Structure formats: structure tokens, C-alpha cells
Amino acid sequence: MPSKFTKDFKETIVELYKSGKTAPELSREYGVSTQLIYLWVKESKKSIDDVMESEELKALRKEVQQLKIENEILKKATAIFAKKV
């Protein structure tokens, strides 16, 4: 079932809601049900959370790679010092 509301319209409603307008005010002003407004707000939050999780995952992977490299360096240094003793 295609939506009769554009993505831009939904984003505008969500931004207005986040800026302090209530769902009933927006409902009256734009002719959208309050339930639909709450749904759009919830979906918007989920999208933001997904992006943040994705960025966090990328950062964690980079950190793991760096730690692996450092671990290898430490292993080699330990082997060198063990030979000298």
C-alpha cells in the first residue's frame, strides 16, 4: 500500500513535533492522524539509532583491528626479550 505522504512531508512533521508542537496540534493543522504522527516519530528515532549503531560498529571494528596490530607487536617484542634472558 503506497503512502499518500511524501518522505519530505513526514520528515517535516517529525521535525515540527521535535521542535515542540504536539501531535494533536499537528494533526489539526495538517490533517494527519495523531497515531500516524507518533508512528513517524518512532520510525525516525529507529532510523537515527540504526545509523548510530552502524557508526559505532565501524568504530569498534577499527579499534579491534588496531588492538590486533598492537598485540602482534607486543608478542614480537616479548619473543625478542625472552631470547636475551
N, C-alpha and C positions, 0 to 999 in steps of 0.2 A: 504494500500500500504506500504509494508515494506521498510525501509530506507536502502540504499546501503552503508551508512556510519555508522560506529560504534559510540557508545557513547563516547569512548575514543578519537576517531578522532575528533569528534565535539568539545569536551572539549579542545583538543589541539589547534584547530583552534581559538576558543574563547580566550584562554589564549594568543596566539600569537597576536591576534587583540588587546587585552587589554594591551599587553606589548609595543605596538607602531606600529606594522605592519598595513598597510592599507588593506582594503578589496580587492582592485584591486591587490595588491601585492600577497596576499594570494590566490586569485583566479587564478592568473597566475601560481604561484608556486605549488598549489595542485590540480588544475583542478576543482575547486568548484565555482559555480556562486557567484557573489558578493551579490545578493539578498539572497541566502541561508546563506551566512556568516552573513549578517545583521539579518536574522531571528534567527539564532543560538545565536547571541549575545543578542538579545531581549529576547529570551526564557531563557537564562542564567540569565539575570537580574531579570526576573519574578520569577525564582526559588529562587534566593537569597532573594528577597523581601518577598516571601511566608514564607521562613524559619525565617526571622527576625520578621515578623508579628506573627508567631506561638510562637516564644520565648517571644515576648513582651506580647502576650495574656496570656501565662503561668505565667509570672511575675506579670501581673495585677491581675490575679485570686488569686495568693498567697497574694498579697497586700490587696485585698478585704477581704480575709479570716482573715488576721491579724487585719485589721481595725474592723471587726465584733467582734472579740475577745476583743479588746481594748474597744469597745463600750459597750459590756456587763459588763466589769469590771467597767467602769465609771457609768453605771446605778446602779450597786450594791452599789458602794461607795456613790452615791448620795442618795440612799434609806437609807443607814446607817446614813449619816449625817443629813438627814431630820428628822429621828426619834429622834435624840439628841437635836434638836432645839425646 
